């Protein structure tokens, strides 16, 4: 019985090492997050754009304006790359998956670190908006 338990534990440990203990989770997209500022006046489109650009830059994202109301954010960490579409207006913004490399994206799930990067980006965007 002890041998059987030891074999099972070693097999589980071997599988964990072989997969690098990576966990895949469903891709986290931010849909229509409300633009909230500490000002009495509503934010302009330019205010929202600047907040998004500053938020991404402070976290190491390369932010590129694709067209009015649409920014593409790209982050490179070690051998990983993640890219998101950020669409915005004066009332809301959305952050959605665009592309990735070395994050095991399968069409639904992705490496858990990706979701953390997107959540920090969203939090930082909101912080930038609150400073207006």
C-alpha positions, 0 to 999 in steps of 0.5 A: 500500500505504501508503494502504491501511495509513493508511486501515485505521489511521484506520478503527480509530482512528475506531471506538475513538473512537466507542465510547469505548474501552469494553470489555465483560466478563462480569458478575463475581458473587461466589458463596458467599465464605467468611466468615473472621475472625481470631478463634477464635470464629465470626462472628455474623450481626450481625458479618457484616452490620456488616462488609458495611455498613462495607466498602460505606460506606468505598468509597462504596456506599449499603448498605440492609438489605432484610431479614435476610441481604440487603443491597442496595448501590448506587454512583453514580459520575459518570453511572453507577449499579450495584446489587448484592444481597448475601446473607449468613449466618455461613458465606458471602456472595454479591454478585450483579448487580441493576441498573445504568445507563449501564454497557452491561449486555446480560444477560451483559456489562457495562462493565469498571469494574463488575467492579472495583467489585465486586472492591474491595467483596469485598476490603473485606468480607473486610478488615472480617471479618479485623479481627474 
